[in-house]
């Protein structure tokens, strides 16, 4: 679009007056008069210019910009559909407590998510929403405190943002991401198809309730818009209704410029967005808006008589500035359409989806999720009815693999470590209280205390293992514990011999899995078993009998000695 040989076509800008410096937030506006053909900016087409900016004798800075014209009534405007993502990295932990107050700043009118709602648009805009984000905003709107007891500051902000969101999406298309927006590439690597099905199903239910309107469509959106073989299979075999794909995922058999005919879409479940246009939306500045408008105009100019619909999809964590949607569309030959019309519109012939080499999240996050899931499933099995708290924790464990962690390796690792530690704390909620016990009889029942700190009933089995053979192996004890309770269980103990020993106490789930840590009970055996009593009694009797016999022998010996002496006296010499 830039000529190989250029000449100056504009006037020299007058110098800025005043002493205040030029800063990004208060730009200096100036106009440029073109001396070329007047029709150049009215006819359908795009013309490129270099603006050379020199300040105080510095080296000139060349800035490209474009002039574009939308043409006349004979031009078919390019149909466009805006799809705006509402996604945010997790701000709550595994059990739903807030880790920080950053979400309040993001939801504020001048925050990132506040600006997205204020970006503009109407019922033709499609919203791509993570249900967990809206759930967190709802939790914030009810009031919240942090672990140290300090109250949060975002209750009113969250309430206003939620109300605005419900109004904005009331008549628009909404696509629900899986709950927590997990990274699809990593889910596929871990073979977590069942987990994705649960996240999809629970996500649409919760988002419908939070938005107070039905949401039935589920979006599958990888971090790059491209898929590998396992991720493609994961999405196609799941409950995803709409797949968001980058134009880099396809090889078009004919370019839009030289194809006079368009073909029906291979699949209405696939939504294709142009990666070049998406890149211009990463940071909306006057120059990027100018470039985006020029790109859209060029799409129209390539085939003025053929309308080729485009999906405009910003990046996941889009951070728009004050540029409104109207400024992006101003003077551009485009026509906004609904998502349904976009899906039914034809596109250039294309081959099947290209399979790309895409990388999952760090291996540590996947390993952490596996440990967390193991702990949570084990604890959930203790409640036969099913506890909502356990279900929420299982659902929120997917936040360890949130797509928003990409590029935030340290934060991802820290969140995973905390979630793993929290899952370990959860399984330790049902535990045997350690203690010291003394046995004073042969057969004695020990009063062992077991605590349940969870909010639900728990059915468990207590298993005891002595560390020596001083006592016999106690029988397992099956028990159901009420929520927030401590229960004393009388456990029969049979001693064999006296002495000290440690009795290991384990809490088992109904499936035989060990919950938490092994408690150690210290036993001191002071009683003597009956067999030892028999031996000691026999020895005592033998001792008494032996002593009696000794006394009798001595008495007889003494008697015999006296009789002999008397005879000697009576016998004459």
Secondary structure, 3 states (H helix, E strand, C coil): CCCCCCCCCECCCCCCCCCCCCECCECCCCCCCECCCHHHHCCCEEEEEEEEECCCCCCCEEEEEEEEECCCCCCCCEEEEEEEEECCCCCECCCCCECCCHHHHHHCCCCHHHHHHHCCCCCCCEEEEEHHHHHHHHHHHCCCECCCCCECCCHHHHHHHHHHHHHHHCCCEEEEECCCCECHHHHHHCCCHHHHHHHHHHHHHHHHHHHCCCCCEEEEECCCCCECHHHHHHHHCCCCCEEEEEHHHCCECCCCCCCCCCECCCCCCEEEECHHHHHHCCCCCHHHHHHHHHHHHHHHHHCCCCCCCEEEECCCCCCCCCCCHHHHHCCCCEEECCHHHHHHCCECCECCCCECCCCCCCHHHHHHHHHHHHHHHHHHCCCCCCCHHHHHHHHHHHHHHEHHHCCCHHHHHHHHHHHHHHHHHHHCCEEECCEEEEECCCEEEEEEEEEECCCCCEEEEEEEEECCCCECCCCCEEEEECCCEEEEEEEEEEECCCEEEEEEEEEECCCCCEEEEEEEEEEEECCCCHHHHHHHHHHHHHHHHHHHHHHHHHHHHHHHHHHHHHHHHHCCC
